Amino acid sequence: MEKLRQTLRVRKERAILVGAVLRAGPNGDDLAELTALAESAGAVVVDRFQQKIRWINASTYLGSGKAKQLAARVKRFNADVVIFDNDLSPGQIRELEKIAVVKVLDRSELILDIFATRAKTRQAKLQVELAQLEYTYPRLTRMWSHLDTVAGAGGATAAGAVGGIGTRGTGEQQLEIDRRLVSKRITELKRELANIDRRRIREIDGRKGLFKICLVGYTNAGKSTLLNTLTDAGVLVEDRLFATLDTRTRRWSPAKGVEVLVSDTVGFVKDLPHQLVASFKATLEEAVNADLLIHVVDVANPDALRQIESVKSVLAEIGCGEKPVLAALNKVDAVRNIGELEMIETLYPGSVSISAKTGFGLDKLAEAVTSRYKGDELLLRVVSSQSNGKVQSFLRAHGRVVNEQYADNSILIDARLGRNQLGDLKRLHPQIIEIVDA
């Protein structure tokens, strides 16, 4: 079986996709997402094999009869790889490879492979390498290592790019990787990432006092396009899954006197491998430390509602389940079923319909963000020295002055100001701040 993964191919691999769904569970999504993932990894999908099963077979997941049917399909379509839309145990992969006589990957390994090809920065490469090794570590005792023929660190290298799906990524070139070596490398990676994390924390601490927004959403929902449109960030934009793994932070002024920081994050996906969530936790810290999350939703996707739930699940896993969220319903210019868009708008009141590509609705998004930035509007009465020009400038820049009265060396100003700006005003030391009404 080792030879199945040792063979390096330059051509695209012919893949058969398999989805096994328990009869008592919900129906699958006809492997549409797995197809997109496989194609993102460079495969050519030649067949799809979806089965309802009564229980999960401990040896082959599908059951021996279904596994033999799969082997027959492999021969018929001359397939190079079988990709499951399920997570398989090492033993199940080993038995399936014996029966089908081709390489077998599960969903997690496929996603890890895609991340390996997308990683560009040192931090992203280290994070992907850590996730791959943590995925591999428990499989070393029951299955030969899938890192045997991998050269280089990360699929971004020329050597990493020539491997077939599941062989790209990290690790040293060796026939056997034992637990001790993998454990040592995992420790080294965690130490190096910890140093990067400390630098990132210092960067985040340096942004105190600024309102922080984080763009979150399903992969390919249009987060990078939105960041580019709002801030001219110049972030890579491609119509493919996980086009970018690296966080970008840019300044944005949604209204006069309002300046915020906007950060992009790695896209989410259904059943994102836990190893990736853990490894990319530092990158996702942008979401944890944000004052507001903008959830970018691809409403042109027929599976938009399930994608929304998947994003909510990942947000809860990284500790952002209670964060304020503003839903940005993106790609309205590509929506074919207006009824579905109206249903999503009804389910998520307060959402804003936009098109990051055409610019439609971005003024409404800016208004919604400005409202969240300011908070509830308060009518304040402020008494300050006439020489304290900072107080007057602040109220004119961030609020709306209703009335001004001058007496001796002081000035009394009635102004409307967002509740969130009250703390900044107090730091300018006006003599009195009286909340007239709320």
C-alpha positions as a Markdown table, in Angstrom:
| # | Residue | x | y | z |
|---|---|---|---|---|
| 1 | Met | 0.0 | 0.0 | 0.0 |
| 2 | Glu | 2.9 | 2.4 | 0.6 |
| 3 | Lys | 3.5 | 2.6 | -3.2 |
| 4 | Leu | 0.1 | 4.1 | -3.6 |
| 5 | Arg | 1.3 | 7.3 | -1.9 |
| 6 | Gln | 5.0 | 7.1 | -2.9 |
| 7 | Thr | 4.2 | 7.6 | -6.6 |
| 8 | Leu | 4.5 | 11.3 | -7.6 |
| 9 | Arg | 2.3 | 12.5 | -10.4 |
| 10 | Val | 2.5 | 15.7 | -12.4 |
| 11 | Arg | -0.8 | 15.2 | -14.1 |
| 12 | Lys | -4.1 | 15.8 | -12.4 |
| 13 | Glu | -5.4 | 12.8 | -10.4 |
| 14 | Arg | -8.7 | 11.2 | -11.4 |
| 15 | Ala | -10.8 | 11.1 | -8.2 |
| 16 | Ile | -13.9 | 9.2 | -7.2 |
| 17 | Leu | -15.9 | 11.0 | -4.4 |
| 18 | Val | -17.7 | 9.0 | -1.8 |
| 19 | Gly | -20.3 | 10.1 | 0.7 |
| 20 | Ala | -21.8 | 7.7 | 3.2 |
| 21 | Val | -24.8 | 9.0 | 5.1 |
| 22 | Leu | -26.5 | 7.2 | 8.0 |
| 23 | Arg | -30.1 | 6.4 | 7.1 |
| 24 | Ala | -31.3 | 7.9 | 10.4 |
| 25 | Gly | -29.4 | 11.1 | 9.7 |
| 26 | Pro | -30.0 | 14.0 | 7.4 |
| 27 | Asn | -29.5 | 13.7 | 3.6 |
| 28 | Gly | -26.2 | 14.7 | 2.2 |
| 29 | Asp | -25.6 | 17.7 | -0.2 |
| 30 | Asp | -25.0 | 15.4 | -3.2 |
| 31 | Leu | -21.2 | 15.9 | -2.7 |
| 32 | Ala | -21.3 | 19.4 | -4.2 |
| 33 | Glu | -18.9 | 20.9 | -1.6 |
| 34 | Leu | -16.6 | 17.9 | -1.7 |
| 35 | Thr | -16.5 | 18.3 | -5.5 |
| 36 | Ala | -15.4 | 21.9 | -5.1 |
| 37 | Leu | -12.8 | 20.9 | -2.5 |
| 38 | Ala | -11.4 | 18.1 | -4.7 |
| 39 | Glu | -11.1 | 20.4 | -7.7 |
| 40 | Ser | -9.4 | 23.0 | -5.5 |
| 41 | Ala | -6.8 | 20.3 | -4.7 |
| 42 | Gly | -6.2 | 19.8 | -8.4 |
| 43 | Ala | -8.2 | 16.6 | -8.9 |
| 44 | Val | -10.5 | 15.7 | -11.9 |
| 45 | Val | -13.7 | 14.2 | -10.5 |
| 46 | Val | -14.7 | 11.2 | -12.6 |
| 47 | Asp | -17.4 | 9.7 | -10.5 |
| 48 | Arg | -19.5 | 10.2 | -7.4 |
| 49 | Phe | -20.6 | 7.4 | -5.1 |
| 50 | Gln | -23.1 | 8.2 | -2.4 |
| 51 | Gln | -24.7 | 5.6 | -0.2 |
| 52 | Lys | -27.2 | 5.4 | 2.7 |
| 53 | Ile | -25.8 | 3.1 | 5.4 |
| 54 | Arg | -27.5 | 1.6 | 8.5 |
| 55 | Trp | -24.4 | 1.8 | 10.6 |
| 56 | Ile | -20.7 | 2.6 | 10.3 |
| 57 | Asn | -18.6 | -0.5 | 9.6 |
| 58 | Ala | -15.6 | -0.6 | 11.9 |
| 59 | Ser | -13.3 | -2.0 | 9.1 |
| 60 | Thr | -14.4 | -0.2 | 5.9 |
| 61 | Tyr | -16.9 | 2.4 | 7.0 |
| 62 | Leu | -19.2 | 1.5 | 4.1 |
| 63 | Gly | -19.4 | -2.2 | 4.7 |
| 64 | Ser | -17.6 | -4.9 | 2.7 |
| 65 | Gly | -20.2 | -5.2 | -0.1 |
| 66 | Lys | -20.2 | -1.5 | -0.8 |
| 67 | Ala | -16.4 | -1.4 | -0.6 |
| 68 | Lys | -16.2 | -4.0 | -3.4 |
| 69 | Gln | -18.7 | -1.9 | -5.4 |
| 70 | Leu | -16.3 | 1.0 | -4.9 |
| 71 | Ala | -13.4 | -1.0 | -6.1 |
| 72 | Ala | -15.2 | -1.9 | -9.3 |
| 73 | Arg | -15.9 | 1.8 | -9.9 |
| 74 | Val | -12.2 | 2.5 | -9.4 |
| 75 | Lys | -11.4 | 0.0 | -12.2 |
| 76 | Arg | -14.1 | 1.2 | -14.5 |
| 77 | Phe | -13.1 | 4.9 | -14.3 |
| 78 | Asn | -9.4 | 4.3 | -14.0 |
| 79 | Ala | -9.3 | 6.4 | -10.8 |
| 80 | Asp | -6.1 | 7.3 | -9.0 |
| 81 | Val | -7.7 | 8.4 | -5.7 |
| 82 | Val | -10.8 | 7.9 | -3.6 |
| 83 | Ile | -11.9 | 10.8 | -1.5 |
| 84 | Phe | -14.5 | 10.3 | 1.3 |
| 85 | Asp | -16.8 | 13.1 | 2.5 |
| 86 | Asn | -16.4 | 11.5 | 6.0 |
| 87 | Asp | -13.6 | 11.2 | 8.5 |
| 88 | Leu | -12.1 | 7.8 | 8.5 |
| 89 | Ser | -10.0 | 5.9 | 11.0 |
| 90 | Pro | -6.5 | 4.8 | 10.1 |
| 91 | Gly | -7.7 | 1.2 | 10.0 |
| 92 | Gln | -10.6 | 2.0 | 7.7 |
| 93 | Ile | -8.3 | 3.8 | 5.3 |
| 94 | Arg | -5.9 | 0.9 | 5.3 |
| 95 | Glu | -8.6 | -1.7 | 4.6 |
| 96 | Leu | -10.2 | 0.4 | 1.9 |
| 97 | Glu | -6.8 | 0.9 | 0.1 |
| 98 | Lys | -6.3 | -2.9 | 0.2 |
| 99 | Ile | -9.7 | -3.4 | -1.5 |
| 100 | Ala | -9.7 | -0.5 | -4.0 |
| 101 | Val | -5.9 | -0.7 | -4.7 |
| 102 | Val | -5.7 | 3.1 | -4.9 |
| 103 | Lys | -5.0 | 5.9 | -2.4 |
| 104 | Val | -7.9 | 6.7 | -0.1 |
| 105 | Leu | -8.3 | 10.1 | 1.6 |
| 106 | Asp | -10.8 | 11.4 | 4.1 |
| 107 | Arg | -12.3 | 14.9 | 4.2 |
| 108 | Ser | -9.9 | 16.2 | 6.8 |
| 109 | Glu | -6.8 | 15.1 | 4.9 |
| 110 | Leu | -8.1 | 16.7 | 1.7 |
| 111 | Ile | -8.7 | 20.0 | 3.4 |
| 112 | Leu | -5.2 | 19.8 | 5.1 |
| 113 | Asp | -3.8 | 19.2 | 1.6 |
| 114 | Ile | -5.5 | 22.3 | 0.2 |
| 115 | Phe | -4.2 | 24.4 | 3.0 |
| 116 | Ala | -0.7 | 23.1 | 2.3 |
| 117 | Thr | -0.9 | 24.4 | -1.3 |
| 118 | Arg | -2.3 | 27.8 | -0.2 |
| 119 | Ala | 0.2 | 28.6 | 2.6 |
| 120 | Lys | 2.5 | 31.5 | 1.5 |
| 121 | Thr | 3.7 | 33.2 | 4.6 |
| 122 | Arg | 6.0 | 31.6 | 7.2 |
| 123 | Gln | 3.3 | 31.6 | 9.8 |
| 124 | Ala | 0.7 | 30.0 | 7.6 |
| 125 | Lys | 3.2 | 27.3 | 6.6 |
| 126 | Leu | 4.1 | 26.5 | 10.2 |
| 127 | Gln | 0.4 | 26.4 | 11.1 |
| 128 | Val | -0.4 | 24.0 | 8.3 |
| 129 | Glu | 2.6 | 21.8 | 9.1 |
| 130 | Leu | 1.5 | 21.6 | 12.7 |
| 131 | Ala | -2.1 | 20.7 | 11.7 |
| 132 | Gln | -0.8 | 18.0 | 9.3 |
| 133 | Leu | 1.5 | 16.4 | 11.9 |
| 134 | Glu | -1.2 | 16.4 | 14.6 |
| 135 | Tyr | -3.4 | 14.7 | 12.1 |
| 136 | Thr | -0.7 | 12.2 | 11.2 |
| 137 | Tyr | 0.6 | 11.5 | 14.8 |
| 138 | Pro | -2.2 | 9.1 | 16.0 |
| 139 | Arg | -2.1 | 7.3 | 12.6 |
| 140 | Leu | 1.6 | 6.3 | 12.9 |
| 141 | Thr | 1.0 | 3.2 | 14.9 |
| 142 | Arg | -1.7 | 1.6 | 12.8 |
| 143 | Met | -0.8 | 2.9 | 9.4 |
| 144 | Trp | 2.4 | 3.8 | 7.5 |
| 145 | Ser | 3.1 | 7.5 | 7.3 |
| 146 | His | 1.7 | 9.6 | 4.4 |
| 147 | Leu | 4.7 | 11.9 | 4.7 |
| 148 | Asp | 7.2 | 9.3 | 3.4 |
| 149 | Thr | 8.0 | 11.0 | 0.0 |
| 150 | Val | 7.3 | 14.6 | 0.9 |
| 151 | Ala | 10.1 | 17.0 | 0.3 |
| 152 | Gly | 10.3 | 20.5 | 1.7 |
| 153 | Ala | 8.1 | 22.5 | 4.0 |
| 154 | Gly | 4.7 | 23.4 | 2.7 |
| 155 | Gly | 2.9 | 22.8 | -0.6 |
| 156 | Ala | 4.0 | 26.2 | -1.8 |
| 157 | Thr | 7.4 | 24.9 | -2.8 |
| 158 | Ala | 8.1 | 23.3 | -6.1 |
| 159 | Ala | 8.8 | 20.0 | -4.5 |
| 160 | Gly | 5.6 | 20.1 | -2.5 |
| 161 | Ala | 3.6 | 20.9 | -5.6 |
| 162 | Val | 4.5 | 17.8 | -7.6 |
| 163 | Gly | 3.0 | 15.4 | -5.2 |
| 164 | Gly | -0.5 | 14.0 | -5.6 |
| 165 | Ile | -3.4 | 15.0 | -3.4 |
| 166 | Gly | -2.5 | 14.0 | 0.2 |
| 167 | Thr | 1.2 | 13.9 | -0.3 |
| 168 | Arg | 1.9 | 17.6 | -0.5 |
| 169 | Gly | 2.9 | 19.6 | 2.6 |
| 170 | Thr | 5.4 | 19.1 | 5.3 |
| 171 | Gly | 7.9 | 16.6 | 6.7 |
| 172 | Glu | 11.3 | 15.2 | 6.0 |
| 173 | Gln | 12.0 | 12.7 | 3.3 |
| 174 | Gln | 12.2 | 9.3 | 5.0 |
| 175 | Leu | 10.6 | 5.9 | 4.7 |
| 176 | Glu | 9.3 | 5.8 | 8.3 |
| 177 | Ile | 8.4 | 8.6 | 10.7 |
| 178 | Asp | 8.2 | 7.4 | 14.2 |
| 179 | Arg | 6.3 | 9.0 | 17.1 |
| 180 | Arg | 9.4 | 10.4 | 18.7 |
| 181 | Leu | 10.4 | 12.4 | 15.6 |
| 182 | Val | 6.9 | 13.7 | 14.9 |
| 183 | Ser | 6.4 | 14.6 | 18.6 |
| 184 | Lys | 9.7 | 16.5 | 18.6 |
| 185 | Arg | 8.7 | 18.4 | 15.5 |
| 186 | Ile | 5.3 | 19.3 | 16.9 |
| 187 | Thr | 7.0 | 20.7 | 20.0 |
| 188 | Glu | 9.3 | 22.8 | 17.8 |
| 189 | Leu | 6.5 | 24.1 | 15.7 |
| 190 | Lys | 4.4 | 25.1 | 18.8 |
| 191 | Arg | 7.4 | 26.9 | 20.3 |
| 192 | Glu | 8.0 | 28.8 | 17.0 |
| 193 | Leu | 4.3 | 29.7 | 16.6 |
| 194 | Ala | 4.2 | 30.8 | 20.2 |
| 195 | Asn | 6.9 | 33.4 | 19.5 |
| 196 | Ile | 4.9 | 34.6 | 16.5 |
| 197 | Asp | 1.8 | 34.7 | 18.6 |
| 198 | Arg | 3.5 | 36.9 | 21.2 |
| 199 | Arg | 4.4 | 39.4 | 18.4 |
| 200 | Arg | 0.8 | 39.3 | 17.1 |
| 201 | Ile | -0.5 | 39.9 | 20.6 |
| 202 | Arg | 1.7 | 43.0 | 20.9 |
| 203 | Glu | 0.3 | 44.2 | 17.6 |
| 204 | Ile | -3.2 | 43.7 | 18.8 |
| 205 | Asp | -2.4 | 45.5 | 22.1 |
| 206 | Gly | -1.1 | 48.4 | 20.0 |
| 207 | Arg | -4.6 | 48.8 | 18.5 |
| 208 | Lys | -6.3 | 49.6 | 21.8 |
| 209 | Gly | -8.6 | 52.5 | 21.6 |
| 210 | Leu | -9.5 | 51.7 | 17.9 |
| 211 | Phe | -12.7 | 50.0 | 17.0 |
| 212 | Lys | -11.9 | 46.6 | 15.5 |
| 213 | Ile | -14.0 | 44.7 | 12.9 |
| 214 | Cys | -13.3 | 41.2 | 11.7 |
| 215 | Leu | -14.7 | 39.7 | 8.5 |
| 216 | Val | -15.8 | 36.1 | 9.0 |
| 217 | Gly | -17.6 | 33.8 | 6.7 |
| 218 | Tyr | -17.7 | 30.6 | 4.7 |
| 219 | Thr | -14.8 | 30.1 | 2.3 |
| 220 | Asn | -15.3 | 31.9 | -1.1 |
| 221 | Ala | -18.1 | 34.1 | 0.4 |
| 222 | Gly | -16.3 | 37.3 | -0.8 |
| 223 | Lys | -14.5 | 38.5 | 2.4 |
| 224 | Ser | -11.3 | 39.4 | 0.6 |
| 225 | Thr | -13.3 | 41.2 | -2.2 |
| 226 | Leu | -15.2 | 43.2 | 0.4 |
| 227 | Leu | -11.9 | 44.1 | 2.3 |
| 228 | Asn | -10.4 | 45.3 | -1.0 |
| 229 | Thr | -13.5 | 47.3 | -1.9 |
| 230 | Leu | -13.7 | 49.0 | 1.4 |
| 231 | Thr | -10.0 | 49.7 | 2.0 |
| 232 | Asp | -8.1 | 49.2 | -1.3 |
| 233 | Ala | -6.1 | 46.5 | 0.6 |
| 234 | Gly | -4.9 | 44.7 | -2.5 |
| 235 | Val | -5.6 | 41.2 | -1.0 |
| 236 | Leu | -5.5 | 38.2 | -3.4 |
| 237 | Val | -9.0 | 37.5 | -4.8 |
| 238 | Glu | -9.8 | 34.3 | -6.6 |
| 239 | Asp | -12.9 | 32.3 | -7.2 |
| 240 | Arg | -11.7 | 29.2 | -5.4 |
| 241 | Leu | -11.9 | 27.7 | -1.9 |
| 242 | Phe | -9.3 | 29.0 | 0.7 |
| 243 | Ala | -7.8 | 31.4 | -1.8 |
| 244 | Thr | -6.0 | 33.1 | 1.1 |
| 245 | Leu | -5.0 | 31.9 | 4.6 |
| 246 | Asp | -3.3 | 35.0 | 5.9 |
| 247 | Thr | -4.9 | 37.8 | 7.9 |
| 248 | Arg | -4.8 | 41.3 | 6.6 |
| 249 | Thr | -5.8 | 44.4 | 8.6 |
| 250 | Arg | -6.5 | 47.8 | 7.1 |
| 251 | Arg | -8.0 | 51.1 | 8.2 |
| 252 | Trp | -11.5 | 52.1 | 7.0 |
| 253 | Ser | -13.5 | 55.3 | 7.5 |
| 254 | Pro | -17.2 | 54.4 | 7.1 |
| 255 | Ala | -18.3 | 57.9 | 8.1 |
| 256 | Lys | -16.8 | 61.3 | 8.8 |
| 257 | Gly | -14.9 | 61.3 | 12.1 |
| 258 | Val | -15.1 | 57.5 | 12.3 |
| 259 | Glu | -12.1 | 55.3 | 11.8 |
| 260 | Val | -12.0 | 51.5 | 12.3 |
| 261 | Leu | -9.7 | 48.6 | 11.7 |
| 262 | Val | -11.0 | 45.8 | 9.4 |
| 263 | Ser | -9.3 | 42.4 | 9.4 |
| 264 | Asp | -9.9 | 39.5 | 7.0 |
| 265 | Thr | -9.7 | 35.9 | 8.3 |
| 266 | Val | -9.3 | 32.4 | 6.8 |
| 267 | Gly | -12.6 | 31.1 | 5.4 |
| 268 | Phe | -14.6 | 28.5 | 7.3 |
| 269 | Val | -16.0 | 25.3 | 5.9 |
| 270 | Lys | -18.3 | 22.5 | 7.1 |
| 271 | Asp | -16.5 | 20.1 | 9.5 |
| 272 | Leu | -13.3 | 22.1 | 9.5 |
| 273 | Pro | -10.7 | 19.8 | 10.9 |
| 274 | His | -10.0 | 20.4 | 14.6 |
| 275 | Gln | -6.3 | 20.4 | 13.9 |
| 276 | Leu | -6.7 | 23.4 | 11.6 |
| 277 | Val | -8.9 | 25.3 | 14.1 |
| 278 | Ala | -6.3 | 24.7 | 16.8 |
| 279 | Ser | -3.3 | 25.6 | 14.6 |
| 280 | Phe | -4.9 | 28.7 | 13.2 |
| 281 | Lys | -6.2 | 29.9 | 16.5 |
| 282 | Ala | -3.6 | 32.7 | 16.5 |
| 283 | Thr | -4.9 | 33.9 | 13.1 |
| 284 | Leu | -8.5 | 33.6 | 14.4 |
| 285 | Glu | -7.5 | 35.8 | 17.4 |
| 286 | Glu | -8.5 | 38.7 | 15.2 |
| 287 | Ala | -12.1 | 37.5 | 15.6 |
| 288 | Val | -11.7 | 36.9 | 19.3 |
| 289 | Asn | -10.4 | 40.5 | 19.9 |
| 290 | Ala | -12.9 | 42.2 | 17.5 |
| 291 | Asp | -15.5 | 44.6 | 18.7 |
| 292 | Leu | -17.8 | 43.6 | 15.8 |
| 293 | Leu | -17.9 | 40.6 | 13.4 |
| 294 | Ile | -19.2 | 41.1 | 9.9 |
| 295 | His | -20.5 | 37.8 | 8.8 |
| 296 | Val | -20.1 | 37.8 | 5.0 |
| 297 | Val | -22.7 | 35.4 | 3.5 |
| 298 | Asp | -22.8 | 34.2 | -0.1 |
| 299 | Val | -26.6 | 34.5 | -0.7 |
| 300 | Ala | -26.2 | 33.3 | -4.3 |
| 301 | Asn | -25.1 | 29.9 | -3.0 |
| 302 | Pro | -28.1 | 27.6 | -2.7 |
| 303 | Asp | -26.6 | 26.1 | 0.5 |
| 304 | Ala | -26.3 | 29.5 | 2.1 |
| 305 | Leu | -28.4 | 28.7 | 5.2 |
| 306 | Arg | -26.3 | 25.6 | 6.1 |
| 307 | Gln | -23.1 | 27.6 | 5.5 |
| 308 | Ile | -24.3 | 30.2 | 8.0 |
| 309 | Glu | -24.8 | 27.5 | 10.6 |
| 310 | Ser | -21.3 | 26.1 | 9.9 |
| 311 | Val | -19.7 | 29.5 | 10.5 |
| 312 | Lys | -21.7 | 29.9 | 13.7 |
| 313 | Ser | -20.4 | 26.5 | 14.8 |
| 314 | Val | -16.7 | 27.5 | 14.2 |
| 315 | Leu | -17.2 | 30.9 | 15.9 |
| 316 | Ala | -18.6 | 29.2 | 19.0 |
| 317 | Glu | -15.6 | 26.8 | 19.0 |
| 318 | Ile | -13.1 | 29.6 | 19.0 |
| 319 | Gly | -15.0 | 31.5 | 21.7 |
| 320 | Cys | -16.8 | 34.1 | 19.6 |
| 321 | Gly | -20.3 | 32.8 | 19.9 |
| 322 | Glu | -21.5 | 35.8 | 21.9 |
| 323 | Lys | -19.7 | 38.5 | 19.8 |
| 324 | Pro | -21.9 | 41.2 | 18.2 |
| 325 | Val | -22.5 | 40.1 | 14.6 |
| 326 | Leu | -23.6 | 42.1 | 11.5 |
| 327 | Ala | -24.7 | 39.9 | 8.6 |
| 328 | Ala | -23.6 | 41.2 | 5.2 |
| 329 | Leu | -25.6 | 39.3 | 2.6 |
| 330 | Asn | -23.1 | 39.4 | -0.3 |
| 331 | Lys | -23.4 | 38.6 | -4.0 |
| 332 | Val | -27.0 | 39.8 | -4.3 |
| 333 | Asp | -26.2 | 40.7 | -7.9 |
| 334 | Ala | -25.9 | 37.0 | -8.7 |
| 335 | Val | -29.0 | 35.8 | -6.8 |
| 336 | Arg | -31.5 | 33.9 | -9.0 |
| 337 | Asn | -34.2 | 33.2 | -6.5 |
| 338 | Ile | -35.3 | 36.4 | -4.9 |
| 339 | Gly | -37.6 | 34.5 | -2.6 |
| 340 | Glu | -34.6 | 32.8 | -0.9 |
| 341 | Leu | -32.9 | 36.1 | -0.4 |
| 342 | Glu | -36.0 | 37.6 | 1.1 |
| 343 | Met | -36.3 | 34.5 | 3.4 |
| 344 | Ile | -32.7 | 35.0 | 4.6 |
| 345 | Glu | -33.3 | 38.7 | 5.2 |
| 346 | Thr | -36.4 | 37.8 | 7.3 |
| 347 | Leu | -34.4 | 35.2 | 9.3 |
| 348 | Tyr | -31.6 | 37.7 | 10.0 |
| 349 | Pro | -33.2 | 41.1 | 10.8 |
| 350 | Gly | -30.7 | 43.9 | 10.7 |
| 351 | Ser | -28.7 | 42.3 | 8.0 |
| 352 | Val | -27.4 | 44.4 | 5.0 |
| 353 | Ser | -27.7 | 43.2 | 1.4 |
| 354 | Ile | -24.6 | 44.0 | -0.6 |
| 355 | Ser | -22.4 | 43.2 | -3.6 |
| 356 | Ala | -18.8 | 43.6 | -2.8 |
| 357 | Lys | -18.0 | 43.2 | -6.5 |
| 358 | Thr | -20.3 | 46.0 | -7.8 |
| 359 | Gly | -20.4 | 48.2 | -4.7 |
| 360 | Phe | -24.2 | 47.8 | -4.2 |
| 361 | Gly | -25.4 | 48.4 | -0.7 |
| 362 | Leu | -21.9 | 49.3 | 0.7 |
| 363 | Asp | -23.3 | 52.7 | 1.8 |
| 364 | Lys | -25.9 | 50.9 | 3.9 |
| 365 | Leu | -23.1 | 48.7 | 5.3 |
| 366 | Ala | -21.1 | 51.8 | 6.3 |
| 367 | Glu | -24.2 | 53.2 | 8.0 |
| 368 | Ala | -24.8 | 50.0 | 9.9 |
| 369 | Val | -21.2 | 49.8 | 11.0 |
| 370 | Thr | -21.2 | 53.5 | 12.1 |
| 371 | Ser | -24.3 | 52.8 | 14.1 |
| 372 | Arg | -22.6 | 49.9 | 15.9 |
| 373 | Tyr | -19.5 | 51.9 | 16.3 |
| 374 | Lys | -21.3 | 54.8 | 18.1 |
| 375 | Gly | -23.8 | 52.7 | 20.0 |
| 376 | Asp | -27.1 | 54.2 | 21.3 |
| 377 | Glu | -27.2 | 57.9 | 20.9 |
| 378 | Leu | -27.2 | 60.0 | 24.0 |
| 379 | Leu | -28.0 | 63.7 | 24.5 |
| 380 | Leu | -25.2 | 65.2 | 26.6 |
| 381 | Arg | -24.6 | 68.5 | 28.3 |
| 382 | Val | -20.9 | 69.2 | 28.5 |
| 383 | Val | -19.3 | 72.1 | 30.4 |
| 384 | Ser | -15.7 | 72.8 | 29.5 |
| 385 | Ser | -13.1 | 75.5 | 29.5 |
| 386 | Gln | -13.2 | 77.6 | 26.3 |
| 387 | Ser | -9.4 | 76.9 | 26.0 |
| 388 | Asn | -10.1 | 73.2 | 25.9 |
| 389 | Gly | -10.5 | 73.1 | 22.1 |
| 390 | Lys | -10.1 | 69.3 | 22.1 |
| 391 | Val | -13.5 | 68.8 | 23.7 |
| 392 | Gln | -15.3 | 71.0 | 21.1 |
| 393 | Ser | -13.4 | 69.4 | 18.2 |
| 394 | Phe | -14.3 | 65.9 | 19.5 |
| 395 | Leu | -18.0 | 66.7 | 19.8 |
| 396 | Arg | -18.1 | 68.2 | 16.3 |
| 397 | Ala | -16.2 | 65.3 | 14.8 |
| 398 | His | -17.9 | 62.4 | 16.5 |
| 399 | Gly | -21.3 | 63.8 | 17.5 |
| 400 | Arg | -23.8 | 66.4 | 16.6 |
| 401 | Val | -23.8 | 69.7 | 18.4 |
| 402 | Val | -27.3 | 70.9 | 19.2 |
| 403 | Asn | -26.6 | 74.1 | 21.2 |
| 404 | Glu | -23.7 | 76.1 | 22.5 |
| 405 | Gln | -23.6 | 78.8 | 25.3 |
| 406 | Tyr | -20.6 | 80.8 | 26.3 |
| 407 | Ala | -20.2 | 82.2 | 29.8 |
| 408 | Asp | -17.0 | 83.8 | 31.1 |
| 409 | Asn | -14.2 | 81.4 | 30.3 |
| 410 | Ser | -16.5 | 78.3 | 30.0 |
| 411 | Ile | -18.7 | 76.9 | 27.3 |
| 412 | Leu | -21.8 | 74.7 | 27.7 |
| 413 | Ile | -22.5 | 72.4 | 24.8 |
| 414 | Asp | -25.6 | 70.2 | 24.2 |
| 415 | Ala | -24.7 | 67.5 | 21.8 |
| 416 | Arg | -25.8 | 64.1 | 20.6 |
| 417 | Leu | -23.1 | 61.4 | 20.9 |
| 418 | Gly | -22.9 | 57.6 | 20.7 |
| 419 | Arg | -22.7 | 55.8 | 24.0 |
| 420 | Asn | -19.5 | 54.0 | 22.9 |
| 421 | Gln | -17.7 | 57.4 | 22.5 |
| 422 | Leu | -18.6 | 58.5 | 26.0 |
| 423 | Gly | -15.4 | 57.0 | 27.5 |
| 424 | Asp | -13.2 | 58.9 | 24.9 |
| 425 | Leu | -14.9 | 62.1 | 25.7 |
| 426 | Lys | -14.3 | 61.7 | 29.4 |
| 427 | Arg | -10.6 | 61.2 | 28.8 |
| 428 | Leu | -10.5 | 64.8 | 27.5 |
| 429 | His | -11.5 | 66.0 | 31.0 |
| 430 | Pro | -14.5 | 68.3 | 30.5 |
| 431 | Gln | -15.7 | 69.7 | 33.8 |
| 432 | Ile | -19.2 | 68.1 | 33.7 |
| 433 | Ile | -20.9 | 65.5 | 31.6 |
| 434 | Glu | -24.6 | 65.3 | 32.2 |
| 435 | Ile | -26.8 | 62.7 | 30.4 |
| 436 | Val | -29.9 | 64.7 | 29.7 |
| 437 | Asp | -31.8 | 61.7 | 28.2 |
| 438 | Ala | -31.2 | 58.3 | 26.7 |
